[in-house]
Amino acid sequence: MRGPGKDHDAIRQTIVDAAGVLVAAEGVDALTFRRVATAAKVSPGRVQHYFGDRSALVHASFENVQQRVRRRVAEALPGPETTPYDVVTAVLQALVPRNEGELEEQRMMAAFEGLALTDSLLAEDLRVGHSALVDLLNDQFGLLVEQFARPDAPAGTFGAAGTLAPMALALAEGLSGQVLSGRLDADTASGLINTFLAGVRHG
């Protein structure tokens, strides 16, 4: 895209990026046109021009951080020749923040998840994103369970494949929160995910 359209997109992205930094540092209450304008080095009128009202700014900021997290998870996915175990491991490990940028993403997500308790549109966006991730993990866990099922395994040993995805996602998200709060370091959280997956792999 050239000309005004390109500038339009760049300015809009600058604003939502600045809004995300504010949310990570101070929470969603910091998202006022004036505060965001100062952070983005534009006028409050420019922020209002792009987003109309505060609700639009909040939702654009949330979508921006969701895209960042989705991109990070997608980049962690191994190539097409890898095993379901590799895919599951990559997805879950990508949820553990390992640097300041990833910690910032987690702080933003935590702030928006809190707001989603009273904002039905945010709650629905979170539900859709979570469901897509569960579906991906369900597919891979199904293949993984089939791959490692032993012929002599007792009936029902691998029958709970459908429960593994939400369980694994809850584990990874919980560990991510503990890393964010400083109760765990990233390497310890990563090791716990690997321990869980090793248990799945070996039945």
NORSUL-V183021 format. One line per field, one symbol per residue. ss: DSSP state (H for helix, E for strand, - for the rest). A space follows every 50 residues. Layout:
ss: ???
This chain:
ss: ---HHHHHHHHHHHHHHHHHHHHHHH-HHH--HHHHHHHH---HHHHHHH H--HHHHHHHHHHHHHHHHHHHHHHH-------HHHHHHHHHHH-----H HHHHHHHHHHHHHHH----HHHHHHHHHHHHHHHHHHHHHHHHHHHHH-- ----------HHHHHHHHHHHHHHHHHHHHH----HHHHHHHHHHHHHHH H--
